[in-house]
Amino acid sequence: WLGAGYYQVGQAEVFHVTAPSAIPVYTRGDVSYQLSTGVALGLAGFKLSELSPPQELSTLSLAPGLQIAYSVTPHWQLKPFVHGGIGFSFTDKSKSTYLMSVGLKNVYRRSIYGLKTSFGNRLLFAKYHETKWSDDTLAILSHGVDVKLPLSFSVGATPLDLNLFLIHDLFTPQLTSRLTQLSWMMKMGFHIGHVKPVRLKLRLGLYYVAGDERLKGVRINMGFPF
């Protein structure tokens, strides 16, 4: 659930690669059905400061999913989703783990002082299976804001725009037994994309991640993740 990018936790450094998510497959009226590939690779055994390449494939996960985007009003969307699959850890004797998650995203868009602004929330619940399904549940509550800046630029003949966003996550791997012990992450970054709407809304950007346990990193993003 960290997403694509470079991460450092203590002395460990990992580069995480994921395939694009939320690919539209069918739209009818106010409802859009979207598929997620759910493919992710974890590469380890390198030092970013020394510019050394990754030495090993540490993790691989395949967890495709379905997301349904429902437009309640022209400004408000609800997005229930479900994912399921399997993950492999090659640094731990090729251990495999089944995983599943369900959740709901909420996006509200308005113009504030002439700036197109989006407010997003996400609630996710997940469980995993090694020898049995986990007794407890991972829970993540996210909320963020995304603002489109009043400027544009061109790359070749393609006009692009720029958005800035800020996201805060609260999470616990033990929802039912130790809810008082919450961890956190802050994410701040940008993404760029086509000025004019296109059928396949591709956006690309970076953001900085900081959190508990000395977590820090730089993540690649495909737009405001709500």
Disulfide bonds with the S-S distance in Angstrom:
none
